Amino acid sequence: MRQNSEENEQLKANLIRLEEYHGHLSPGAVIGLFMMEYACGVMGFKYEDDIFVRVETDNCVPDGATALANCTIGTKRLRIADYGKMALTVTKRGDPKGLRVILDKDKTIDYPKIHAWYLNEGEIPHEKVLGDIIKAGMNIYSHEHVHVKIIEKKRKNIVLCSKCGEPFISTNEQIMCNYCAEGGYYNLD
């Protein structure tokens, strides 16, 4: 399938947006970009729509959703379920009907460098596979229609930690923040 010059220009613009956001073009980030384009194309979504994305890896792929559709963790329009999979699901606010897109190992066979990189079958430098990912375009992805669980937004229960006194969001009636209860990523000097 050949792209017309308008599609090529749009791809270039999207790759520039992705590179500016991600810091460089990595295979995973570019795959995330193509997954977003694929999903939005099938679903008829525009990037300006109130899109919600669930990504199944925390490596690079989520940045495609953020760069194209401004889906972020802070707005809760980006959720990461780190299953270690190259997969992404797109829905709209309040609608459980979505599209899950995967990097399809059966389709990457036609692209030996991508296939070897994807299945970690040797040392394939990112720059060696990146061009092939762009050339492959949408040809290495598959999808399935899914229904996602809509998480009802609950009122935050803010309490003061019984140990450190700092306010925190309490779940399950906890009285101590997770840092004080379990330890955290820092130690006090």
PyMOL commands that set and color helices and strands:
alter all, ss='L'
color gray80, all
select helices_A, chain A and resi 5-22+27-43+61-69+105-108+112-118+126-140+178-182
alter helices_A, ss='H'
color red, helices_A
select strands_A, chain A and resi 51-55+78-80+87-92+97-103+141-147+158-160+167-169
alter strands_A, ss='S'
color yellow, strands_A
deselect
rebuild
show_as cartoon
